[in-house]
Amino acid sequence: MEIGELIGTGRTADVWALNDGRVLRRYRDGLSADGEAEVMTHLAEHGYPVPAVWAAERPEDLIMERLGGPTMLESLVAGTISPGAAGELLAELLRRLHEIPPRAATRPGDRVLHLDLHPDNVLLTAHGPVVIDWFTAAEGEPGLDDAMSAVILAQALHDRPDTACTVLTPLLRGLPPLTDHHLAEARARRAANPTLTTEEIAALDDALTLIRSCAAGQGAGQGAGQGAGQGAG
């Protein structure tokens, strides 16, 4: 396996081109990719759009197919996808994910969760959207996954509320109502993320306020407008 050029870098990993047309995702700081390939294989077996994966020799490595196309975030910036369409597509990808049975969980209602599904983790390929970066994947209540996506989006756009609602409103409309319980848990998870800056953590309260504001604009019975005031179920 010959490693080629560096083609991407993130908060926890780097992505390198391989000479056989695949890519190598290598985690830094002692992080391990163990279990990620198994999750993605499970999802692919159920028809969910993820990259094909292969076993790697080092625990910090993950070998995947190389996919063409921009991320949803790049397409939003370029104007080739509208904010409304992006929100609707994110909701669809979350709904589809939560229809898949879990690999190990035994509690009724538990599903596979991505827990980091946002526009930079969706590739818009010629064959359709593909969800990447499953490092945070777990099994649990789908409402937490929905809340995580909403919080991440609102956190990134908290200082641009009008722009944020053009994405958040269709996202929330396409999902079951979010509860205060799941929003609070999502906020706590984001605050505990060691890769976030102090400024990003400070934006979390504004993010939750923004989510409720966007939800309230949907009208009665739509999205998180009612659920965000129900508390834990």
N, C-alpha and C positions, 0 to 999 in steps of 0.2 A: 504494500500500500504506500504510494508516494503522495505526500501532502504537497498541495500546490499553494495558490495564493490565498491570503486572508480575504474573505468576501463579506464578513459581517462580524460585528462585536456588540455585546450587550452588557448588562450589569453583572452577569454571572458566568458567561460563556463566550467563546469565540467560535466562528464557523469558518472552516477551511475547505477549499475545493480539493477533490481527489482526482487522480489521473484517469479514473475509470468512469467519470461522469456523475459520481455520487459526491456527498459532502460529509465532512466530519465535524460534529459539534463537540467541542471539548470544554468541559467545565473547569473553572479556576477555583483556587482557595480550598482545595480538598473536597469539593462537592462531587457527588457520585451520580451517574446516570442510571444506576441499578434500578430496575423496576419501570423506568420510563418506556423502554422498548416493549415490555410486556403489555403495558396499558395501551400503547398505540396499536399493537398487533390485535388486541382484543377489540378495539374500536373498529379497526379495518375489517375484521371478520363480520362485524355487524353493519357494514356499509357506511361508516362514518368517514368523512374526508380528512384523512391524515396522510403524511408522507409514509412511503414504505421504509421499513427499518431493517437493519442487519446487526448481528452481534459484533461487538468490538472486544479487543483484547484487554484494554485498560478500563477500569471502573468509571473513570471520568469521561469516557468517550462514548459517542453515539453516532453510528453511521446511518445516513438517510439518503433517499433519492434526492437529486437536485431538481427543484421545481422552478419553472419560469413564471414571471409575472410580478407585478408590484404588490406591496402590502396594501391593505385597505387604507392605512394611514397615508401612505404615499399617494394613493388615488384620491383621497379626500383633499390633500394639499394641492394636487394637480387639477382638481375639479372634474375628474373623470367618473366619480361616483358622488351622488348628492348625500348630504348629511342624513336626510330622511331614509334613503335607500340603505345607507350604512347601518343605521339603527335597526331597521327591519331585518337586515341580513344577520346582524349579531343576535337578535332575538330568535330568529329561525335556527341558527346554529346551536344556541343554548337549548331550545326545545328539542331538537333532534338528538342532541347529546343525552338529554335526560330521559329519553325514551329507551335508551340502551340499558340492559340489565347490568348490575355490578358484577365484578369478578369475584369478590370475597364477602362483601357486606351481607349480613343476614337480617338487618332491620327492614321491615316493610317500608317501601318508599325510598330507600337509599339508592343512589345512582352514582355513576362516574361523574366527577366534577373536574373541571379544568382549573378554576380558581384564578385565572389570569387571562381571561378571554377578552381581548380588546383589539382595536383596529390594527395595531402593529403585530399582532399574532395571527392575522388572517392573510394568507396569500391569495390574490385574485388571479388564478391561472386560466389558461385558455379552456380548461375543462371544468372550471367552476372553483368556488372557494375551497381552500385547504387550511385547516387549523394546525398551527405549529406550537412549539414550546410547551411540552407537557410536564415540565419539571415539577410543577406544583400540584399535579393531579392527585386526587384523593377520592374517597367514596364517602358519601354523606347526603345531606338534604339538599335537593336542587335549589331551594330558595336561597341558600348561602351563595351558590355559584352565581345566580342572577344578581344578588346584591353586590358581590365582588365586582362584576362587570360594570354595574351602575356606579359604584363608588370610584373605581379606577377612572372611568370617563369623567365623572364630575370633578374629581380631584385634579385632573389634568386641565380642565376647562373652567375651574371655579371663578376665574377672573373674567370670563367671557360668557355670562349666563345666557344671553340670547343665542349665541352660537351653540352652547352646550345643550340647550333644550331642543334644538333642531335635530340632534342625535338622540338625546335621552328620551324625549317624548315618544317617538316610534319604538324605541327599545322597550320602554316600560309598557307601552300599549300591547306589545306582542308577548308579554310575559305574565304569569300569575302575579297577583298583588304581592309586593314586598312587605314583610313585617318588620316592626321595630327591632325584634329579636335578631333577625338576620342582618339588618343594616348595622346594628351595634357590633355584631360579631365580625362583619366585614371590615368595619372601621378599625376594630382592635387588631385584626390580622394585618391590615395595611400599616398601622402604627408600629407594629412589631417587626416589620420588614427591614432588615439591616441595610438594604441597598438604597433606601429612601433618604433624601436629604431632610434637614431640619425644616426647610421651607415647605417641602412636600407634605410632611407630617402635620405641619401647622395648618395646612389647607383642608384637612379632613372634616372639621366641623362645618366649614363653609360648603364642602362637597355634599354632606348630608342635607343641609338646608336647601341646596340647589336641587337635589333629587326630589325632595318633597314639593318644591316650587314647580318644577317641571311636571310632576305627577298631578298636582292640583289643577293644572291647566288643561288636563285631558277631559275633564267632565266627570260627572258622577258615574261610579262603577267601572272606570277605565283604569287599567294598570295599577300603579302603586298608590293612587290617590286615597283609597280607603285602607288598603292593607298596611300602609306605613303608620297608621294610628292604632292598629289592632294589638300590637305587642306579640309576645311569644304565643304560639298555638300549642 
